[in-house]
Amino acid sequence: MKKVYILSAVLAAFSLQAQFTVTVQAPADFKDQDAILYTLNGSKDIIVTKEHSKNNTWTFKYPNHYMGMMKVYFPGTNNTINFISENKNINIKLDIQNNKIKDVFYLDEANDLMSKQQEGSQKKELILPALTQIKEYYKDNTEFGKALNAEIGRLSGMSASIDAASHPFISYYNTNYNKFLGNSSDPSKKVNQDEVINFLDKSNDMLESSSLLRPVLVAYLNSGGNANVTGSVDKLLGRLKVETPRGQTVLSELIDIFDAYQMDEFKNKYLGLAKNLKCTITDRLASTLKSNSNVEMGAAFPDYKFQSPVNTTAKSLYGVKADKKVIVFWSSTCSHCESELPKLLEKYNELKSKNIQVIGLSLDVDHNSYAKKIAAFPWINDSELRGWNSTYVETYNIHATPTYFILDANNKIINKPEHVGDVLEYFKLK
């Protein structure tokens, strides 16, 4: 019993040591009161907790060890701030103008360093080549020449390595970003597929929380070429093993990548693999399976409770009664929506005469832009005004706008058109 007690005490002490807080301060005129803290798993944001403002300050307590990307989202004003955790207290101050974030001040050491590193990388990529050319026209002993040399030296030195012992996540992120994603323009520095596979297999848990996984996988697929996608994926999954958490996270990311790029053949192949797994399924893969099953042909389209609907008295999607429904996910800033929705508008009266209802769910963030657009659309419209943070993005597996679904009178999916022309053709209105 004594040994068990001592072990429990050690674990409790470690738990207390691992805990850190995230503190966000905003000016008194910032309207939002609620904020949500997220961690990251691959490319998917994971909700940790929600906090209410106390004197325009939000304090989140994170009880576990975590190194990686985090974000705080303000749902009332649709503001987001991104930052990192190195398992130490995080302190952020916001500058607000017209209820939007104008500037972010990182007051803790790790985020201040990461912010400067990111800024330096952008300047090095965009400004340093121009300054180097300008330097040829100024003598080093002039005031401007001295200042120019100083800035060139400063920008050149910004790629200096970070001490991994002091800042493990920043070191991990910079090292692997530069190796796998930062040398695309230099063929001599490109890594081969075996190096990528080894990295994905041997990397520690910071891979999932770093935001690097999805772009590294895209780069890996591109390196194998369009003619050998199956070979590349099978080689990768064979090494990682889909029974492992890492293998299932990668499998989930690949399914989403194929979905986003409309590579249906590969999406269906590896979605089938995921469905047939007999082992324990991770939460990450389970969420991908769920969002895909929600929108399979013949599935009951999940109900959605409207927020601020127009052109209807119905309280939810199921509350709209019609022989058929056309659901369209769109945005006022989407160029394809700009060209497609007017064609739907031209045939709207004919659709309505056949008791076919159109329901638009918008991924807008700006109320004025959204309001101007829907003024021309006589069908049912609704929006959470949260963009890609909208709840229906994951529920309905949305990867692009516009996305269409056609439902029958019982809200079952009977067609998934790719374009507005397919919608009109289905109803013989083209």
C-alpha positions in Angstrom: 0.0 0.0 0.0 2.8 2.3 0.8 4.2 2.0 -2.7 0.9 2.7 -4.3 0.4 5.8 -2.1 3.9 7.1 -3.0 3.1 6.6 -6.7 -0.2 8.3 -6.4 1.5 11.3 -4.8 4.1 11.5 -7.5 1.3 11.4 -10.2 -0.7 14.1 -8.4 2.4 16.3 -8.1 3.1 15.8 -11.8 -0.5 16.7 -12.6 -0.2 19.9 -10.7 3.2 20.7 -12.2 1.8 20.2 -15.7 -1.1 22.5 -15.3 -0.9 25.9 -17.0 -3.3 28.8 -17.6 -4.2 30.8 -20.7 -5.1 34.4 -19.9 -6.6 36.8 -22.5 -7.2 40.4 -21.8 -9.3 42.8 -23.9 -10.3 46.5 -23.6 -13.5 47.4 -21.8 -15.3 48.2 -25.1 -15.0 44.7 -26.5 -18.5 43.3 -26.6 -17.9 39.6 -26.5 -18.3 37.9 -23.1 -17.8 34.2 -24.0 -14.7 32.6 -25.3 -13.8 29.0 -26.3 -10.4 27.4 -25.9 -9.2 24.8 -28.5 -6.3 22.5 -28.9 -5.4 20.8 -32.2 -5.4 17.2 -33.4 -4.0 17.0 -36.9 -6.1 19.7 -38.7 -9.1 19.4 -36.4 -9.7 21.9 -33.6 -10.7 20.2 -30.3 -12.8 22.1 -27.8 -11.3 22.2 -24.3 -13.5 24.6 -22.4 -15.7 27.7 -22.5 -15.2 30.7 -20.2 -17.1 33.8 -19.4 -15.4 37.2 -19.1 -14.5 38.6 -15.8 -13.5 42.3 -16.1 -12.8 41.7 -19.8 -10.4 38.9 -18.9 -10.7 35.2 -19.8 -8.7 32.7 -17.8 -8.6 29.1 -19.0 -7.0 26.4 -16.8 -5.5 23.5 -18.8 -5.0 20.5 -16.4 -2.7 18.4 -18.6 0.6 18.5 -20.3 0.3 20.0 -23.8 2.7 21.4 -26.4 1.3 22.6 -29.6 -1.0 25.0 -31.4 -4.0 26.4 -29.5 -6.6 29.0 -30.3 -9.3 31.1 -28.5 -12.5 31.8 -30.4 -15.0 34.5 -29.5 -18.3 33.3 -31.0 -20.2 36.5 -30.4 -17.9 38.6 -32.6 -16.3 35.9 -34.6 -12.8 36.8 -33.6 -10.0 34.2 -33.3 -6.5 34.4 -31.8 -3.9 31.7 -32.4 -0.9 30.9 -30.2 1.2 28.1 -28.9 1.7 26.2 -25.7 4.9 25.0 -24.3 3.2 23.8 -21.1 3.7 27.1 -19.4 1.4 30.0 -18.6 0.2 32.0 -21.6 -0.6 35.7 -21.4 -2.2 37.6 -24.3 -3.5 41.2 -24.6 -5.8 42.3 -27.4 -6.1 45.6 -29.1 -9.7 46.0 -30.3 -11.2 48.4 -32.9 -14.9 48.3 -33.9 -15.2 45.0 -32.0 -12.6 43.4 -34.2 -9.1 42.4 -33.2 -6.6 45.0 -34.5 -3.5 43.7 -32.9 -2.4 40.9 -30.6 0.4 41.3 -27.9 2.0 38.1 -26.7 3.2 38.7 -23.2 4.7 35.3 -22.4 8.2 34.4 -23.6 7.3 31.4 -25.8 4.5 33.2 -27.8 6.5 36.4 -28.1 9.4 34.4 -29.6 7.2 32.4 -31.9 5.5 35.6 -33.1 8.8 37.2 -33.9 10.0 34.0 -35.6 6.9 34.0 -37.8 7.2 37.7 -38.6 10.9 37.2 -39.3 10.3 34.3 -41.7 7.7 36.3 -43.7 10.1 39.3 -43.9 13.0 37.1 -44.8 11.0 35.5 -47.6 9.5 38.7 -49.0 11.8 41.6 -48.0 15.3 40.2 -47.7 15.8 39.5 -51.5 14.7 43.1 -52.3 17.0 44.6 -49.6 19.9 42.6 -51.0 19.4 44.1 -54.5 19.0 47.6 -53.1 22.3 47.3 -51.2 24.3 47.3 -54.4 23.3 50.9 -55.0 24.4 52.3 -51.6 27.8 52.6 -50.0 28.3 50.8 -46.7 29.7 53.9 -44.9 26.6 56.0 -45.5 23.9 56.2 -42.9 21.4 54.5 -45.1 24.0 51.9 -46.1 24.7 51.1 -42.4 21.0 50.8 -41.6 20.5 48.6 -44.7 23.3 46.3 -43.6 21.9 46.1 -40.1 18.5 45.1 -41.3 19.9 42.6 -43.8 22.0 41.1 -40.9 19.0 41.0 -38.6 16.7 39.3 -41.1 19.4 36.9 -42.1 20.0 35.9 -38.5 16.3 35.2 -37.9 16.7 31.6 -39.1 19.0 30.9 -36.2 18.2 27.6 -34.5 16.1 27.6 -31.3 17.3 25.8 -28.2 15.2 22.7 -28.0 15.7 22.4 -24.3 14.3 25.9 -23.6 11.6 26.0 -26.3 10.9 22.4 -27.5 7.8 23.1 -29.5 9.2 26.1 -31.4 12.3 24.1 -32.2 10.2 21.2 -33.3 7.9 23.3 -35.5 10.7 25.4 -37.1 13.0 22.4 -37.8 10.3 20.3 -39.4 8.6 23.1 -41.3 11.9 24.1 -42.8 12.8 20.5 -43.7 9.5 19.3 -45.1 7.6 22.4 -46.3 10.1 25.3 -46.5 12.3 24.2 -49.3 9.8 23.7 -52.1 11.6 26.1 -54.4 15.0 24.3 -54.0 15.0 20.9 -55.6 18.3 20.0 -54.0 16.7 20.2 -50.5 13.5 18.3 -51.2 13.0 15.3 -49.1 12.0 11.9 -50.5 9.0 9.8 -49.6 10.9 7.5 -47.3 12.1 10.5 -45.2 8.5 11.7 -44.9 7.3 8.3 -43.8 10.1 8.0 -41.3 9.2 11.4 -39.9 5.5 10.6 -39.6 6.3 7.2 -38.0 9.0 8.3 -35.5 7.8 11.9 -34.6 6.6 12.5 -31.1 3.1 13.7 -30.1 3.8 17.2 -31.2 3.2 16.1 -34.8 -0.6 16.0 -34.1 -0.6 19.4 -32.3 1.8 21.3 -34.6 -0.5 22.0 -37.7 2.2 20.4 -39.8 0.5 17.0 -40.4 -2.0 18.0 -43.2 0.4 20.1 -45.3 3.1 17.4 -44.9 0.7 14.7 -46.1 -0.3 16.9 -49.1 3.3 17.4 -50.0 3.9 13.6 -49.6 1.1 12.8 -52.0 2.3 15.4 -54.5 5.8 13.9 -54.4 4.4 10.5 -55.4 2.5 11.9 -58.4 -1.2 11.5 -59.4 -0.5 8.1 -61.1 0.7 6.5 -57.9 -1.7 7.8 -55.2 -2.7 4.3 -54.0 0.9 3.1 -53.9 2.0 6.1 -51.9 -0.9 5.8 -49.4 -0.5 2.1 -48.9 3.2 2.4 -48.4 2.6 5.0 -45.7 -0.2 3.2 -43.9 1.7 -0.1 -44.1 4.5 1.5 -42.1 2.3 3.4 -39.6 -0.3 0.6 -39.1 -3.9 1.7 -39.1 -4.5 -0.1 -35.7 -2.3 2.6 -34.0 -3.5 6.1 -33.0 -1.0 7.7 -35.3 -2.1 5.5 -38.2 -5.7 6.4 -37.6 -5.1 10.1 -37.4 -3.2 10.0 -40.7 -5.9 7.8 -42.3 -8.5 10.4 -41.1 -6.5 13.3 -42.6 -6.1 11.5 -45.9 -9.8 10.8 -46.2 -10.5 14.6 -45.6 -7.8 15.5 -48.1 -9.3 13.3 -50.8 -12.7 14.8 -49.9 -11.5 18.4 -50.1 -9.8 17.8 -53.5 -12.9 15.8 -54.8 -10.8 12.6 -55.3 -13.8 10.4 -54.7 -12.2 7.2 -55.8 -9.5 7.4 -53.2 -11.8 8.9 -50.5 -14.2 5.9 -50.9 -11.4 3.4 -50.9 -9.8 4.6 -47.6 -13.2 5.4 -46.0 -14.1 1.8 -46.6 -10.8 0.7 -45.0 -11.7 2.8 -41.9 -15.2 1.5 -41.7 -13.9 -2.1 -41.7 -11.4 -1.7 -38.9 -11.9 -4.2 -36.1 -9.7 -2.5 -33.6 -10.5 0.3 -31.2 -11.3 3.5 -33.1 -9.8 6.9 -32.0 -12.0 9.9 -31.4 -10.3 11.6 -34.4 -11.1 8.8 -36.9 -14.6 8.4 -35.3 -15.4 12.0 -36.0 -14.5 11.6 -39.7 -16.6 8.4 -40.0 -19.5 10.2 -38.3 -19.5 13.3 -40.5 -19.2 11.1 -43.6 -22.0 8.8 -42.5 -24.3 11.8 -41.9 -24.2 12.7 -45.6 -24.2 9.3 -47.3 -26.8 8.7 -50.0 -30.0 7.5 -48.4 -29.0 8.7 -44.9 -31.3 10.9 -42.9 -29.9 14.4 -43.2 -29.3 15.5 -39.6 -31.7 18.2 -38.3 -30.4 21.7 -37.8 -32.0 24.3 -35.4 -32.1 27.6 -37.2 -30.4 30.6 -35.6 -31.9 33.7 -37.3 -33.8 32.4 -40.3 -35.4 34.6 -43.0 -38.3 33.7 -45.3 -39.7 31.1 -43.0 -41.5 30.6 -39.7 -39.9 27.1 -39.2 -37.6 26.7 -36.3 -35.5 24.0 -37.8 -34.6 22.3 -41.1 -37.0 19.4 -40.3 -39.7 22.0 -39.6 -39.7 23.0 -43.2 -42.3 20.9 -45.0 -41.8 20.2 -48.7 -41.9 17.4 -51.2 -38.2 17.9 -51.7 -35.5 20.3 -50.3 -32.4 21.7 -51.9 -29.8 22.5 -49.2 -26.9 24.7 -50.3 -23.9 25.7 -48.2 -22.5 28.9 -49.5 -20.8 32.2 -48.7 -21.1 35.8 -50.0 -17.3 35.8 -50.5 -17.3 32.6 -52.6 -16.6 33.3 -56.3 -18.2 30.0 -57.4 -21.3 30.9 -55.3 -21.4 34.2 -57.1 -21.7 32.5 -60.5 -23.9 29.6 -59.5 -26.6 31.0 -57.1 -28.1 33.4 -59.7 -28.8 30.4 -61.9 -30.7 28.8 -59.0 -32.5 32.1 -58.5 -33.7 32.1 -62.2 -35.5 28.8 -61.6 -36.6 29.4 -58.0 -40.3 30.1 -58.9 -40.4 26.8 -60.9 -38.9 24.9 -58.0 -41.4 26.5 -55.6 -44.3 25.6 -57.8 -43.2 22.0 -57.5 -43.2 22.3 -53.7 -39.4 22.2 -53.6 -37.9 24.4 -50.9 -34.4 25.9 -51.1 -32.5 26.3 -47.8 -29.3 28.3 -47.8 -26.9 27.8 -44.9 -24.2 30.4 -45.1 -20.5 30.3 -44.0 -20.3 34.0 -43.8 -18.7 36.0 -41.0 -19.7 39.6 -41.9 -23.3 40.3 -41.2 -23.5 43.2 -43.7 -22.1 41.2 -46.6 -24.4 38.3 -45.8 -27.5 40.6 -45.4 -26.9 42.3 -48.8 -26.7 38.9 -50.5 -29.7 37.3 -49.0 -31.8 40.3 -49.8 -31.8 39.0 -53.4 -32.5 35.4 -52.4 -36.2 34.6 -51.7 -35.5 31.2 -50.3 -34.9 30.3 -46.6 -31.6 31.6 -45.4 -29.7 31.2 -42.2 -26.2 31.7 -40.9 -24.3 31.4 -37.6 -21.9 34.1 -39.0 -19.0 32.0 -37.8 -17.5 31.0 -41.2 -15.7 27.7 -41.1 -16.2 27.7 -37.3 -19.9 27.1 -38.0 -21.3 24.0 -36.3 -22.7 22.6 -39.5 -19.3 22.4 -41.2 -18.4 19.2 -39.3 -22.0 17.9 -39.0 -22.5 17.9 -42.8 -18.8 17.2 -43.8 -18.5 20.5 -45.7 -15.1 21.1 -47.4 -16.0 23.7 -50.0 -18.7 26.1 -51.1 -21.1 25.8 -52.7 -22.1 22.3 -51.6 -25.5 20.9 -52.5 -27.8 18.2 -51.1 -31.2 17.2 -52.3 -33.6 15.7 -49.7 -36.9 13.9 -50.0 -40.0 14.7 -47.9 -38.6 12.6 -45.1 -35.3 14.5 -45.1 -33.3 11.6 -46.6 -30.5 12.4 -49.0 -31.5 11.4 -52.5 -28.9 13.3 -54.5 -25.6 15.1 -53.9 -25.1 17.5 -56.9 -21.7 18.8 -57.6 -22.8 22.0 -59.3 -26.0 24.1 -59.7 -26.4 22.6 -63.2 -26.7 19.2 -61.7 -29.4 20.5 -59.3 -31.5 21.9 -62.2 -30.9 18.8 -64.3 -32.2 16.6 -61.5 -35.4 18.5 -61.5 -35.5 18.7 -65.3 -35.3 22.5 -65.3 -32.1 22.9 -67.2 
